[in-house]
Amino acid sequence: MRKILNFALILMVMALATPTFAATDNSWNRVKASGKLVIGIDDAFPPLEFRNDKNELIGFDIDASRELGRRLGLKVEHIPTAWDGVVMSLKVKKFDCIWSGMSITPERQQEIAFTKPYIMEKQVIAVKTGNKRIKGLKDLGPNTVVGVQLGSTSEEALKSLGKTFKETKRYDKNTSAFLDLKIGRIDALAVDELVARYYLSQKPGEFVVLKEAMLSEPIGIGLRKEDVALRNKIQATLDQMYKDGTMRKISIKWFGEDITKWK
């Protein structure tokens, strides 16, 4: 009987001593006290976030994050970051969250937490207009030079095709990749559909997107797993922005239609 009581006492002490995110989480209070929400982004990811001719940050995510900051009484600071290191930068607290068209994948969910998806995204292949060799995904193969952004889920989408390519060129930014596609250094570019559609609208007649997508994936805001209070505060505010039509308004501004998604 004494052994049972002792064991029960040990369990009680362990339960009290074991820290939990909920018990020790001051993430929202920390951000609130600082007066600003620091966000990691890829600043060459139109139309979600990119720079205009005046070098000003603009885009769907930029507008949405600034509106969220206004509602929370916070200044919003965007930190451009190399995409292949963005998760590690979040984990070492270079910024509070990643709000930059980030795909929610099982691999990333092992490292960080996400809000609910706010967009459903597709991974597609863009080619130069007039390309007679590549009409569909089946035409990609050993003779194809493909491009992709380093550290993006487009890399995983390419792997999912199970194909061997002549060469895979990796780029820090999609702007450089589209330039190479235009001048013929690559035959095809694996890219987020929203980015591809933006380039098609800005450069009419230069590129086309293959009809068949490689895969579909949800887009969300990434945060550290322990920052539960901050995630809940951001999510609650986003829910309000969705319900009152703000997200729809921003979506129509940048995409011409409402593509926001809430689960």
Backbone as JSON, one array per atom type, in Angstrom:
{
  "sequence": "MRKILNFALILMVMALATPTFAATDNSWNRVKASGKLVIGIDDAFPPLEFRNDKNELIGFDIDASRELGRRLGLKVEHIPTAWDGVVMSLKVKKFDCIWSGMSITPERQQEIAFTKPYIMEKQVIAVKTGNKRIKGLKDLGPNTVVGVQLGSTSEEALKSLGKTFKETKRYDKNTSAFLDLKIGRIDALAVDELVARYYLSQKPGEFVVLKEAMLSEPIGIGLRKEDVALRNKIQATLDQMYKDGTMRKISIKWFGEDITKWK",
  "N": [[0.83, -1.2, 0.0], [1.95, 1.21, 0.84], [3.88, 1.51, -1.12], [2.28, 1.96, -3.31], [1.08, 4.39, -2.62], [3.35, 6.02, -2.45], [4.19, 5.93, -5.1], [2.05, 7.16, -6.34], [2.32, 9.69, -5.23], [4.74, 10.48, -6.35], [3.99, 10.66, -9.03], [2.2, 12.8, -8.86], [3.92, 14.89, -8.14], [5.59, 14.96, -10.37], [3.76, 15.74, -12.32], [3.12, 18.27, -11.45], [5.56, 19.5, -11.67], [6.27, 19.31, -14.32], [6.73, 21.32, -17.08], [4.41, 23.08, -19.15], [3.32, 24.28, -22.36], [1.05, 25.89, -22.23], [0.97, 26.67, -19.55], [3.26, 28.21, -19.17], [3.35, 29.99, -21.19], [3.85, 33.16, -22.45], [3.61, 34.48, -24.77], [1.82, 36.17, -26.25], [1.54, 38.33, -24.47], [4.18, 39.17, -24.4], [4.66, 40.08, -27.05], [2.7, 42.05, -27.19], [3.63, 43.81, -25.22], [5.98, 44.66, -26.42], [5.06, 46.15, -28.47], [5.06, 45.65, -31.16], [4.65, 43.46, -34.01], [6.7, 41.14, -35.35], [7.47, 39.94, -38.5], [8.47, 37.3, -40.56], [9.38, 37.15, -43.98], [9.33, 36.36, -47.53], [10.43, 38.6, -49.74], [10.07, 38.67, -52.43], [7.82, 37.51, -53.66], [5.41, 37.72, -55.34], [1.82, 37.65, -55.89], [1.72, 37.97, -53.17], [3.68, 39.0, -51.37], [5.86, 41.55, -52.15], [8.06, 43.97, -53.77], [7.39, 47.28, -54.86], [7.91, 49.74, -57.51], [8.96, 51.76, -56.04], [10.34, 50.53, -54.1], [8.79, 49.74, -52.0], [7.12, 47.59, -49.72], [4.51, 45.53, -50.76], [1.37, 43.79, -51.31], [-0.82, 40.9, -50.95], [-0.49, 39.44, -48.45], [0.91, 41.38, -47.07], [-0.9, 43.54, -46.85], [-2.93, 42.24, -45.37], [-1.6, 41.5, -43.0], [-0.85, 43.98, -41.97], [-3.34, 45.08, -41.44], [-4.24, 43.31, -39.5], [-2.34, 43.9, -37.52], [-3.07, 46.55, -36.98], [-5.57, 46.19, -35.8], [-4.83, 44.87, -33.51], [-3.42, 46.76, -32.24], [-0.72, 47.04, -32.79], [2.5, 47.76, -34.17], [3.64, 46.67, -37.3], [6.34, 44.83, -38.4], [8.2, 43.81, -41.14], [10.44, 41.28, -42.0], [12.65, 40.54, -44.42], [13.74, 37.37, -45.51], [15.94, 34.67, -46.28], [14.48, 31.99, -47.93], [15.07, 29.27, -47.64], [16.02, 29.08, -45.12], [14.09, 29.95, -43.41], [12.41, 28.71, -41.5], [14.18, 27.89, -39.48], [15.09, 30.42, -38.74], [12.79, 31.43, -37.57], [12.55, 29.71, -35.38], [14.8, 30.35, -33.88], [14.05, 32.75, -33.0], [14.16, 35.08, -34.58], [12.08, 36.43, -35.62], [8.52, 36.84, -34.97], [6.58, 35.37, -36.31], [5.91, 33.55, -39.39], [4.66, 34.88, -42.2], [3.94, 34.48, -45.17], [2.85, 33.31, -47.57], [3.1, 30.57, -46.87], [3.28, 27.13, -47.26], [1.45, 24.56, -45.66], [2.82, 21.77, -44.52], [3.36, 18.28, -43.7], [6.02, 17.87, -42.89], [6.89, 20.44, -42.13], [5.09, 20.87, -40.06], [6.06, 19.29, -38.09], [8.06, 20.82, -37.11], [7.13, 23.46, -36.58], [4.19, 25.39, -35.6], [0.92, 26.11, -37.02], [-1.52, 28.52, -38.14], [-5.05, 28.25, -38.97], [-5.63, 27.23, -42.37], [-5.56, 29.83, -44.83], [-5.64, 30.12, -47.51], [-6.02, 27.98, -50.33], [-3.59, 26.48, -52.14], [-1.86, 25.76, -55.25], [0.69, 23.78, -56.76], [2.44, 24.37, -59.65], [3.55, 24.08, -63.11], [5.33, 26.36, -65.02], [5.92, 27.52, -68.31], [7.7, 28.91, -71.11], [5.89, 30.87, -73.42], [4.94, 29.39, -76.46], [6.49, 27.17, -76.29], [6.9, 24.13, -77.64], [7.56, 21.61, -76.93], [6.85, 21.0, -74.31], [3.87, 20.32, -73.16], [2.39, 19.22, -71.2], [2.56, 17.61, -67.92], [3.56, 15.11, -68.44], [5.44, 15.51, -70.38], [7.73, 16.38, -69.22], [11.07, 15.53, -68.43], [14.13, 13.6, -68.91], [15.36, 15.32, -70.72], [14.8, 17.84, -69.91], [15.44, 20.99, -68.5], [14.85, 22.19, -65.43], [13.6, 24.74, -63.22], [13.5, 25.98, -59.84], [12.46, 27.41, -56.72], [14.72, 27.65, -54.06], [14.32, 25.74, -51.17], [11.57, 25.8, -51.21], [8.15, 24.5, -51.32], [7.73, 23.75, -53.83], [9.92, 22.34, -54.64], [9.52, 19.88, -53.38], [7.21, 19.16, -54.68], [8.14, 18.73, -57.27], [9.74, 16.47, -56.8], [7.75, 14.68, -56.19], [6.76, 13.97, -58.6], [8.33, 11.96, -59.51], [10.28, 11.94, -61.5], [13.22, 12.12, -63.63], [15.45, 14.72, -64.33], [17.24, 16.68, -66.76], [18.68, 18.75, -65.65], [18.41, 20.49, -62.55], [17.85, 23.66, -61.64], [18.34, 25.79, -58.93], [16.95, 28.54, -57.21], [17.3, 31.57, -55.31], [15.29, 33.46, -55.37], [12.08, 33.84, -56.92], [11.87, 35.74, -58.88], [14.33, 35.82, -60.24], [14.28, 33.29, -61.31], [12.11, 33.36, -63.12], [13.16, 35.18, -64.92], [15.26, 33.72, -66.04], [13.74, 31.73, -67.21], [12.47, 33.18, -69.18], [14.61, 33.93, -70.88], [15.51, 31.51, -71.7], [17.28, 29.85, -70.25], [16.32, 27.93, -68.61], [13.91, 25.31, -69.1], [11.47, 24.86, -67.93], [9.54, 25.9, -65.08], [8.98, 25.17, -61.75], [6.53, 26.23, -59.57], [4.6, 28.22, -57.21], [1.13, 28.48, -57.84], [-0.22, 30.96, -57.53], [1.83, 32.82, -57.67], [2.76, 32.31, -60.24], [0.49, 32.96, -61.79], [0.37, 35.68, -61.29], [2.71, 36.63, -62.56], [2.01, 35.98, -65.15], [-0.07, 37.75, -65.56], [1.25, 40.17, -65.39], [3.15, 40.03, -67.35], [1.95, 39.65, -70.04], [1.48, 37.14, -72.48], [4.06, 36.12, -72.37], [4.51, 33.84, -70.76], [3.11, 30.58, -69.99], [0.93, 28.49, -68.05], [0.95, 25.09, -67.27], [-1.92, 23.02, -67.61], [-2.39, 20.89, -65.88], [-1.93, 20.46, -62.46], [0.78, 19.94, -60.13], [0.41, 19.37, -57.41], [-1.88, 20.09, -54.67], [-2.13, 22.37, -51.9], [-2.54, 23.61, -48.53], [-2.3, 26.99, -47.29], [-0.81, 28.78, -44.64], [-0.16, 30.66, -41.57], [2.93, 30.56, -39.99], [4.12, 29.69, -36.75], [6.07, 29.55, -33.68], [5.89, 26.49, -31.87], [5.53, 26.65, -29.12], [4.35, 29.1, -28.74], [1.54, 29.48, -28.07], [-0.47, 31.22, -27.09], [-0.06, 33.55, -28.61], [-0.54, 32.56, -31.16], [-3.25, 31.88, -30.92], [-4.35, 34.41, -30.51], [-3.77, 35.74, -32.91], [-5.17, 34.06, -34.66], [-7.84, 34.4, -33.79], [-8.24, 37.07, -34.43], [-7.88, 37.02, -37.2], [-10.07, 35.44, -37.85], [-12.14, 37.23, -37.29], [-11.59, 39.16, -39.23], [-12.12, 37.7, -41.47], [-14.86, 37.11, -41.18], [-16.04, 39.68, -41.23], [-15.63, 40.46, -43.79], [-13.23, 41.61, -44.56], [-10.93, 40.12, -45.33], [-11.86, 39.04, -47.7], [-12.15, 41.37, -49.23], [-9.48, 42.23, -49.46], [-8.45, 40.07, -50.84], [-9.82, 40.2, -53.32], [-8.73, 42.56, -54.25], [-6.08, 41.82, -54.86], [-6.17, 39.41, -56.25], [-8.34, 39.44, -57.87], [-10.56, 38.0, -57.27], [-12.33, 36.25, -54.63], [-10.33, 34.23, -52.91], [-9.83, 33.29, -50.43], [-9.78, 31.01, -47.67], [-11.35, 29.28, -45.09], [-11.29, 26.95, -42.43]],
  "CA": [[0.0, 0.0, 0.0], [2.83, 2.37, 0.92], [4.51, 1.66, -2.43], [1.29, 2.56, -4.2], [0.95, 5.79, -2.24], [4.58, 6.7, -2.85], [4.18, 6.05, -6.55], [1.06, 8.18, -6.66], [2.9, 10.97, -4.85], [5.74, 10.8, -7.37], [3.28, 11.09, -10.24], [1.66, 14.13, -8.61], [5.04, 15.84, -8.16], [6.03, 15.08, -11.76], [2.75, 16.5, -13.05], [3.23, 19.69, -11.06], [6.87, 20.02, -12.06], [6.45, 19.27, -15.76], [6.24, 22.56, -17.7], [3.57, 22.97, -20.35], [3.28, 25.51, -23.12], [-0.06, 26.72, -21.78], [1.23, 27.23, -18.23], [4.39, 29.14, -19.17], [3.32, 30.78, -22.42], [3.55, 34.58, -22.34], [3.95, 34.98, -26.1], [1.0, 37.32, -26.62], [1.9, 39.45, -23.59], [5.51, 39.63, -24.83], [4.5, 40.85, -28.28], [1.91, 43.23, -26.83], [4.5, 44.73, -24.48], [6.98, 45.21, -27.34], [4.37, 47.11, -29.33], [5.17, 45.33, -32.59], [4.65, 42.07, -34.45], [7.78, 40.99, -36.33], [7.05, 38.88, -39.42], [9.44, 36.86, -41.56], [8.78, 37.05, -45.31], [10.11, 36.37, -48.78], [9.95, 39.86, -50.31], [9.99, 38.55, -53.89], [6.82, 36.45, -53.8], [4.15, 38.35, -55.76], [1.3, 38.93, -55.38], [1.55, 37.89, -51.72], [4.56, 40.03, -50.82], [6.92, 41.94, -53.08], [8.36, 45.4, -53.72], [7.0, 48.04, -56.04], [8.98, 50.52, -58.12], [9.52, 52.63, -55.01], [10.94, 49.63, -53.12], [7.87, 49.59, -50.88], [6.52, 46.27, -49.62], [3.09, 45.5, -51.05], [0.88, 42.45, -51.58], [-1.95, 40.38, -50.17], [-0.09, 39.18, -47.06], [1.33, 42.65, -46.46], [-2.13, 44.26, -46.48], [-3.64, 41.51, -44.32], [-0.84, 41.56, -41.74], [-0.93, 45.34, -41.43], [-4.69, 45.25, -40.89], [-4.25, 42.57, -38.24], [-1.58, 44.69, -36.56], [-3.88, 47.72, -36.6], [-6.62, 45.74, -34.88], [-4.21, 44.47, -32.25], [-2.7, 47.9, -31.68], [0.7, 46.77, -32.92], [3.24, 48.08, -35.37], [4.06, 45.45, -37.98], [7.67, 44.91, -39.04], [8.47, 42.68, -42.02], [11.87, 40.97, -42.11], [12.97, 39.66, -45.56], [14.57, 36.26, -45.06], [16.17, 33.59, -47.25], [13.39, 31.05, -47.68], [15.55, 27.95, -47.23], [16.36, 29.12, -43.7], [13.06, 30.74, -42.73], [11.91, 27.99, -40.33], [15.2, 28.0, -38.44], [15.09, 31.81, -38.26], [11.66, 31.55, -36.65], [12.81, 28.94, -34.16], [15.79, 31.06, -33.07], [13.37, 33.99, -32.58], [14.49, 36.26, -35.38], [10.79, 37.1, -35.76], [7.43, 36.21, -34.21], [5.84, 34.43, -37.15], [6.15, 33.56, -40.84], [3.41, 35.17, -42.92], [4.53, 34.7, -46.49], [2.4, 32.26, -48.47], [3.8, 29.35, -46.46], [2.5, 25.89, -47.37], [1.39, 23.72, -44.47], [3.22, 20.42, -44.89], [3.66, 17.43, -42.53], [7.4, 18.08, -42.45], [6.95, 21.7, -41.4], [4.29, 20.75, -38.85], [6.91, 18.68, -37.07], [8.97, 21.84, -36.61], [6.44, 24.66, -36.12], [2.73, 25.35, -35.6], [0.28, 26.94, -38.04], [-2.91, 28.93, -38.03], [-5.88, 27.58, -39.96], [-5.3, 27.68, -43.73], [-6.35, 30.96, -45.33], [-5.68, 29.98, -48.97], [-5.62, 26.7, -50.88], [-2.62, 26.77, -53.18], [-1.45, 24.67, -56.12], [2.03, 23.82, -57.31], [2.27, 24.21, -61.09], [4.7, 24.25, -63.99], [5.23, 27.45, -65.99], [6.86, 27.42, -69.43], [7.68, 30.06, -72.0], [4.9, 30.78, -74.49], [5.5, 28.88, -77.7], [7.23, 25.93, -76.05], [6.16, 23.05, -78.3], [7.97, 20.31, -76.37], [6.24, 20.74, -73.01], [2.44, 20.65, -73.16], [1.82, 18.66, -69.98], [3.54, 17.06, -66.99], [4.16, 13.92, -69.05], [6.51, 15.92, -71.28], [8.92, 16.68, -68.44], [11.88, 14.33, -68.34], [15.6, 13.66, -68.96], [15.84, 16.4, -71.58], [14.25, 19.09, -69.4], [16.11, 21.78, -67.46], [13.79, 22.8, -64.63], [14.0, 25.68, -62.19], [12.66, 25.95, -58.64], [12.99, 28.23, -55.63], [15.39, 26.89, -53.02], [13.61, 25.64, -49.9], [10.12, 25.92, -51.4], [7.45, 23.23, -51.48], [7.8, 23.39, -55.25], [10.95, 21.3, -54.72], [8.89, 18.62, -53.01], [6.26, 18.84, -55.74], [8.93, 18.15, -58.36], [10.13, 15.13, -56.4], [6.56, 13.83, -56.18], [6.52, 13.51, -59.97], [9.13, 10.75, -59.72], [10.96, 12.06, -62.79], [14.62, 12.53, -63.69], [15.6, 15.87, -65.23], [18.59, 16.95, -67.25], [19.29, 19.6, -64.61], [17.49, 21.27, -61.72], [18.48, 24.89, -61.18], [17.67, 26.3, -57.74], [17.06, 30.0, -57.12], [16.91, 32.2, -54.05], [14.05, 34.21, -55.57], [11.35, 33.48, -58.15], [12.11, 36.76, -59.91], [15.48, 35.36, -61.02], [13.87, 32.08, -62.03], [11.29, 33.76, -64.27], [14.05, 35.82, -65.89], [15.95, 32.64, -66.75], [12.75, 31.06, -68.05], [12.24, 34.07, -70.32], [15.73, 33.95, -71.81], [15.78, 30.16, -72.16], [18.25, 29.1, -69.47], [15.58, 26.76, -68.12], [12.78, 24.97, -69.96], [10.23, 24.86, -67.14], [9.71, 26.4, -63.72], [8.03, 24.72, -60.75], [6.25, 27.45, -58.81], [3.25, 28.38, -56.68], [0.21, 28.95, -58.87], [-0.53, 32.37, -57.35], [2.97, 33.56, -58.19], [2.77, 32.13, -61.7], [-0.61, 33.73, -62.37], [0.74, 37.09, -61.21], [3.66, 36.92, -63.64], [1.27, 35.91, -66.41], [-0.85, 38.99, -65.7], [2.16, 41.3, -65.54], [3.91, 39.83, -68.59], [1.04, 38.92, -70.92], [2.03, 36.56, -73.7], [5.42, 35.59, -72.21], [4.52, 32.54, -70.11], [1.85, 29.85, -69.82], [0.94, 27.5, -66.98], [0.37, 23.82, -67.68], [-3.25, 22.84, -67.02], [-2.34, 19.89, -64.81], [-1.12, 20.86, -61.32], [1.55, 18.87, -59.5], [-0.29, 19.04, -56.18], [-2.56, 21.2, -53.99], [-1.7, 22.45, -50.52], [-3.06, 24.76, -47.79], [-1.37, 28.05, -46.9], [-1.11, 29.3, -43.31], [0.84, 31.47, -40.88], [3.73, 29.7, -39.14], [4.57, 30.22, -35.46], [6.72, 28.56, -32.82], [4.9, 25.63, -31.22], [5.27, 27.07, -27.74], [3.67, 30.4, -28.7], [0.11, 29.16, -28.23], [-1.29, 32.41, -26.85], [0.08, 34.43, -29.77], [-1.24, 31.93, -32.28], [-4.69, 32.0, -30.68], [-4.74, 35.82, -30.69], [-3.73, 35.99, -34.35], [-6.27, 33.32, -35.29], [-9.11, 35.03, -33.45], [-8.33, 38.32, -35.19], [-8.1, 36.62, -38.59], [-11.47, 35.0, -37.95], [-12.95, 38.45, -37.36], [-11.34, 39.77, -40.54], [-12.81, 36.87, -42.45], [-16.31, 37.25, -41.01], [-16.53, 41.02, -41.59], [-15.4, 40.7, -45.22], [-11.95, 42.27, -44.83], [-10.06, 39.22, -46.1], [-12.45, 38.96, -49.04], [-11.83, 42.63, -49.89], [-8.05, 42.22, -49.79], [-8.27, 39.04, -51.87], [-10.29, 40.73, -54.6], [-7.77, 43.58, -54.67], [-4.84, 41.26, -55.38], [-6.37, 38.24, -57.1], [-9.5, 39.64, -58.73], [-11.66, 37.2, -56.75], [-12.12, 35.84, -53.24], [-9.77, 32.88, -52.84], [-9.54, 32.97, -49.04], [-10.4, 29.75, -47.24], [-11.33, 29.06, -43.64], [-11.84, 25.66, -42.0]],
  "C": [[0.86, 1.25, 0.0], [3.5, 2.62, -0.43], [3.56, 2.34, -3.4], [1.13, 4.04, -3.91], [2.17, 6.6, -2.65], [4.62, 6.94, -4.34], [3.21, 7.12, -7.01], [1.59, 9.57, -6.35], [3.93, 11.43, -5.87], [5.08, 11.32, -8.63], [2.72, 12.49, -10.08], [2.75, 15.18, -8.7], [5.51, 16.06, -9.58], [5.05, 15.92, -12.56], [2.85, 17.97, -12.75], [4.52, 20.3, -11.58], [7.05, 20.09, -13.56], [5.9, 20.53, -16.39], [5.37, 22.25, -18.91], [3.56, 24.31, -21.04], [2.22, 26.44, -22.56], [0.26, 27.41, -20.47], [2.3, 28.32, -18.26], [4.37, 30.1, -20.36], [2.93, 32.23, -22.16], [3.75, 35.26, -23.69], [3.13, 36.19, -26.51], [1.37, 38.53, -25.77], [3.26, 40.02, -23.98], [5.42, 40.52, -26.06], [3.74, 42.14, -27.99], [2.77, 44.27, -26.13], [5.53, 45.38, -25.4], [6.37, 46.25, -28.27], [4.47, 46.81, -30.82], [5.13, 43.83, -32.83], [5.67, 41.96, -35.57], [7.5, 39.75, -37.18], [8.16, 38.57, -40.42], [8.76, 36.65, -42.9], [9.83, 36.79, -46.38], [9.6, 37.59, -49.54], [9.97, 39.87, -51.84], [9.01, 37.43, -54.25], [5.47, 37.06, -54.18], [3.08, 37.31, -56.11], [1.09, 38.92, -53.87], [2.41, 38.91, -50.99], [5.69, 40.28, -51.8], [7.11, 43.45, -53.0], [7.94, 46.08, -55.02], [8.18, 48.86, -56.56], [9.64, 51.47, -57.14], [10.19, 51.84, -53.9], [10.09, 49.47, -51.87], [7.29, 48.17, -50.9], [5.02, 46.36, -49.85], [2.68, 44.04, -51.26], [-0.25, 42.04, -50.65], [-1.57, 40.18, -48.7], [0.33, 40.46, -46.34], [0.11, 43.43, -45.99], [-2.83, 43.58, -45.31], [-2.92, 41.61, -42.99], [-0.88, 42.95, -41.13], [-2.3, 45.63, -40.84], [-4.81, 44.5, -39.56], [-3.5, 43.35, -37.16], [-2.36, 45.9, -36.07], [-4.94, 47.32, -35.57], [-6.07, 45.33, -33.52], [-3.45, 45.61, -31.58], [-1.21, 47.75, -31.75], [1.26, 47.35, -34.21], [3.68, 46.76, -36.0], [5.39, 45.69, -38.68], [7.91, 43.65, -39.86], [9.97, 42.51, -42.2], [12.1, 40.04, -43.3], [14.0, 38.62, -45.14], [14.75, 35.24, -46.18], [15.23, 32.44, -46.94], [13.89, 29.69, -47.2], [15.95, 27.92, -45.76], [15.29, 29.77, -42.85], [12.53, 30.03, -41.47], [12.91, 28.07, -39.18], [15.25, 29.41, -37.88], [13.94, 32.05, -37.3], [11.98, 30.88, -35.32], [13.85, 29.61, -33.27], [15.32, 32.48, -32.73], [13.86, 35.24, -33.29], [13.23, 37.09, -35.62], [9.72, 36.29, -35.04], [6.65, 35.18, -35.01], [6.31, 34.53, -38.59], [4.81, 33.76, -41.52], [3.81, 35.51, -44.35], [4.15, 33.56, -47.44], [3.01, 30.91, -48.15], [2.87, 28.13, -46.52], [2.58, 25.1, -46.07], [1.67, 22.28, -44.89], [3.47, 19.6, -43.62], [5.06, 17.66, -41.99], [7.51, 19.39, -41.65], [6.16, 21.65, -40.1], [5.05, 20.03, -37.74], [7.8, 19.71, -36.4], [8.25, 23.03, -35.97], [4.93, 24.43, -36.14], [2.19, 26.29, -36.67], [-1.1, 27.4, -37.59], [-3.74, 28.04, -38.96], [-5.46, 28.07, -41.35], [-6.16, 28.87, -44.14], [-6.42, 30.98, -46.86], [-5.36, 28.52, -49.31], [-4.79, 26.98, -52.13], [-2.35, 25.54, -54.03], [0.0, 24.87, -56.54], [1.93, 23.48, -58.8], [3.6, 24.34, -61.82], [4.42, 25.38, -64.97], [6.29, 27.24, -67.06], [6.75, 28.69, -70.27], [6.63, 29.83, -73.1], [5.57, 30.33, -75.79], [6.32, 27.62, -77.54], [6.41, 24.75, -76.59], [6.5, 21.67, -77.73], [7.24, 19.97, -75.08], [4.79, 21.25, -73.02], [1.73, 20.15, -71.91], [2.91, 18.07, -69.11], [4.25, 15.84, -67.58], [5.35, 14.26, -69.95], [7.79, 16.31, -70.55], [9.75, 15.41, -68.29], [13.37, 14.58, -68.47], [16.16, 14.78, -69.82], [15.43, 17.79, -71.09], [15.15, 19.71, -68.34], [15.02, 22.52, -66.7], [14.38, 23.75, -63.6], [13.03, 25.61, -61.03], [13.3, 26.83, -57.57], [13.54, 27.33, -54.53], [14.58, 26.92, -51.73], [12.11, 25.73, -50.0], [9.48, 24.54, -51.49], [7.37, 22.83, -52.95], [8.87, 22.32, -55.47], [10.35, 19.94, -54.43], [7.89, 18.19, -54.08], [6.97, 18.21, -56.93], [9.32, 16.7, -58.05], [8.95, 14.17, -56.48], [6.23, 13.31, -57.58], [7.29, 12.22, -60.29], [9.88, 10.75, -61.04], [12.44, 12.45, -62.62], [14.76, 13.65, -64.72], [17.06, 16.01, -65.66], [19.36, 17.76, -66.22], [18.18, 20.3, -63.84], [18.24, 22.48, -61.19], [17.67, 25.45, -60.02], [17.98, 27.78, -57.55], [16.65, 30.49, -55.73], [15.56, 32.89, -54.18], [13.4, 33.82, -56.9], [11.56, 34.51, -59.26], [13.27, 36.35, -60.82], [15.11, 34.15, -61.86], [13.04, 32.43, -63.26], [12.13, 34.45, -65.34], [14.78, 34.75, -66.71], [14.99, 31.86, -67.65], [12.51, 31.88, -69.32], [13.35, 33.98, -71.35], [16.19, 32.55, -72.23], [16.83, 29.38, -71.4], [17.62, 27.86, -68.83], [14.38, 26.54, -69.04], [11.45, 25.09, -69.24], [10.54, 25.32, -65.73], [8.6, 25.85, -62.83], [7.8, 25.87, -59.77], [4.83, 27.42, -58.25], [2.34, 28.99, -57.75], [-0.07, 30.45, -58.74], [0.59, 33.26, -57.9], [2.99, 33.5, -59.71], [1.68, 32.99, -62.35], [-0.31, 35.23, -62.35], [1.69, 37.46, -62.34], [2.98, 36.88, -65.0], [0.48, 37.2, -66.64], [0.03, 40.2, -65.95], [2.96, 41.23, -66.85], [3.05, 39.05, -69.59], [1.73, 38.42, -72.18], [3.4, 35.94, -73.55], [5.45, 34.17, -71.66], [3.13, 31.9, -70.14], [2.04, 28.85, -68.68], [0.29, 26.22, -67.49], [-0.95, 23.59, -66.93], [-3.24, 21.9, -65.82], [-1.41, 20.35, -63.69], [-0.36, 19.67, -60.76], [0.88, 18.41, -58.21], [-0.98, 20.29, -55.63], [-2.15, 21.19, -52.52], [-2.28, 23.68, -49.84], [-1.95, 25.73, -47.4], [-1.78, 28.6, -45.54], [0.03, 30.15, -42.77], [1.59, 30.56, -39.91], [4.2, 30.4, -37.88], [5.31, 29.13, -34.69], [5.65, 27.76, -32.06], [4.54, 26.1, -29.82], [4.47, 28.37, -27.64], [2.16, 30.24, -28.95], [-0.76, 30.41, -28.08], [-1.23, 33.37, -28.03], [-0.67, 33.86, -30.96], [-2.76, 32.09, -32.13], [-5.18, 33.43, -30.91], [-4.77, 36.17, -32.17], [-4.91, 35.31, -35.04], [-7.62, 33.97, -35.03], [-9.31, 36.32, -34.24], [-8.55, 38.03, -36.67], [-9.54, 36.17, -38.81], [-12.41, 36.19, -38.07], [-12.81, 39.11, -38.73], [-12.03, 38.98, -41.66], [-14.32, 37.1, -42.38], [-16.82, 38.62, -41.45], [-16.21, 41.4, -43.04], [-14.07, 41.34, -45.57], [-11.02, 41.4, -45.67], [-10.56, 39.08, -47.54], [-12.07, 40.21, -49.85], [-10.37, 42.66, -50.34], [-7.77, 41.22, -50.9], [-8.68, 39.55, -53.24], [-9.32, 41.78, -55.15], [-6.57, 42.96, -55.38], [-5.03, 40.09, -56.35], [-7.56, 38.38, -58.06], [-10.71, 38.82, -58.31], [-11.34, 36.8, -55.31], [-11.61, 34.4, -53.22], [-9.42, 32.49, -51.41], [-10.33, 31.74, -48.63], [-10.25, 29.61, -45.74], [-11.92, 27.7, -43.34], [-12.23, 25.76, -40.53]]
}
